[in-house]
Every structure is written in structure tokens, then in C-alpha cells.
Amino acid sequence: MIEEFSITIKKLNRPKISDLNQDIQIITQSLGLFSKRDKEKSCFRIFVEILKNKNGITAEEITLNTNLTRATVIHHLNYLIKSGLITKKKHKYYLRGDSLEGLIREVGKDMNKTFNELNQIAKNIDNELTLK
């Protein structure tokens, strides 16, 4: 379980007709993997490489497959780890939860735990300030 994580969640409308690539883009956009600074969609491309390689993939393999610089790959891998979307075991990177559905389930658990903790803090504050 990740103790500290930072993730952006965006609610996007899914088009009535979509294909696999569009669905992956909707999920990655909803998870905040696109920024205006990332004009080449590097983070998305790296995420897709990890998604396609269930047995893990090294930074070097991602660099070769995406034609991105090693520095760019490492930067985005660190961001994805910090966001709690991927994990690193030995020298390979893996999708957290072993599948995209598993990843979403794990992120949901993290968010629920965080909101439960925030709710308890808010309840304590309300009680102390006699707001409730």
C-alpha cells in the first residue's frame, strides 16, 4: 500500500463510439497523465508501454520502444510511481494492480482510505468547534 501519493482525477465524458486507443486515452486523461507541457504525450506513451508489458519493462526498453530520451523516460516513470500508477521491482516497471481494471481498483481503495481519514479529521474538528 502506498502511504503517500499524488494523483489528479478528471471526470471526462466518453464518446458514444470509441475504439481501444480512445478508451485508453480517456483513462489516462482521467488520471491526469496529460499536461499542456507534454506536447509529445510522452507520459501517455510510456504508460501504454508499461500497460502492454505485463511481465514488466525496463527503462531502456521503454526508451527504445518510444524513441524518447532516457531522461524523459526516467522523469515520467518517477511521476507515475509517485502517482501510485506503476511500481518498480528490481529493474522493471509494472502496472500497479496487474491490469488496468486492477489499477483503477487500487487507486479507488487509496482514495477511499484518504477520504475516510479526512472525514475523521473533519469530524474531530467539528466536535471541537461544536459545529455538530
Buried (B, 14 or more C-beta within 10 A) or exposed (E): EBEEBEBEEEEEEEEEEEEEEEEBBBBBBBBBBBEEEBEEBBBBBBBBBBBEBEEBBBBEBBBEBBEBEEEBBBBBBEBBBBBBBBBBEEEBBBBBBEEBEEBBEBBEEBBEEEEEEEEEEEEEEEEEEEEE
